[in-house]
């Protein structure tokens, strides 16, 4: 992908706290996450995290972590962003999910769109942009842009969204299958539907549907192609504008996000299990504190190892992602994208083994009633498995496509 940069940029915009560091913003996330634990039930009832939480995230700079620095962002990169999301998910899975899938797509915009479009889209500073990958609605050519109409489901981050990325299918040639179109629409072009909260888990993740009715967007706010399939083996606009980390693969980064969330959710489950071990005794003789019982010690140690392995895998996968960016653009191949994505799948599996196999069944029935923390962790991590990226693409499609890419074979 190549681009000619228009001469519209007038100069960089300083972020609100120019001297803020990645370590400081992660520490802020960990501090805020501790306050989210007691608000989990409230968040689920509402369907999304509270306005004062949103304002706290904004003050902390969370919505600018991946926004390029020249547009008033912090440009701290994927590793810092995913550490923040993991910390928030540890305190409240729904909040972590909603935050991540709202704020993550600043990296997509900073990578794929040209300078003029980025200057427009990032003009507000904070950037919250849910995205969906399932094509829906219609996109019709209209003068120098597109006319959008339809409803897009599962738009995590919708309650505080400044923008929305969606896909539609364009029928331009009757002899060819429809082509996917990626578009981005500003907040004034769409409405959020009140249709979230009845799911098994992640009830407070703000994954509402977004409806667009006969809204026009300029041609520069759309790209022919699908977010999961756009190659980055040529120079991207973002790589030229901002540097190598805005030249990485969108597919692999999207799927690494699932592993980061799973680690955070599972660590929250381990926190809850530790509290039970410290406060409760065994059921069967000899009656002792759970912290003194060999079986509970074993369960805690087994779960700790599984979650630690998942976290280590995720940290190294993100390191590899960033190292690939530092190489020439051609290095970030489809095979590399898929290989990195499968690490995320294995991290999710490790976290699930810890929660489903060790923590949930031994916490005790009184601790897995509706609204209790262990019960919520089980529901939320179970629901993560139903995400199409994890339950369908990574479970089956990615394996086959990775092998085809490696061996150079066809479908």
ABEGO torsion letter per residue (X at the ends): XBBBBBBABAEBBBBABAABBAAAAAAAAAAAAAAAAAAAAAAAAAGBBBAAAAAAAAAAGAAAAABBAAAGBAGAEAAAAAAAAAAAAAABAAAAAAAAAAAAAAAAAAAABBAAAAAAAAAAGBBBBBBBABBBEBBBBBEABBBBBEBBBGBBGAAABABBBBBBBBBABAABBBBBBBBBBBAAABBBBBABGABABGAAAGABBBBBBGBBBBAAABBBEBAAABBAABBBAAAAAAEAAAABBAAAAAAAAAAAAAAAAAAAAAAAAAAAAAABBBABOBBBBAAABAAAAAAAAAAAAAAAAAAAAAAAAAAAAAAAAABBAAABBAAAAAAAAAAAAAAAAAAAAAAAAAAAAAAEAAAABBGBAAAAAAAAAAAAAABAAAAAAAAAAAAAAAAAAAAGBBX
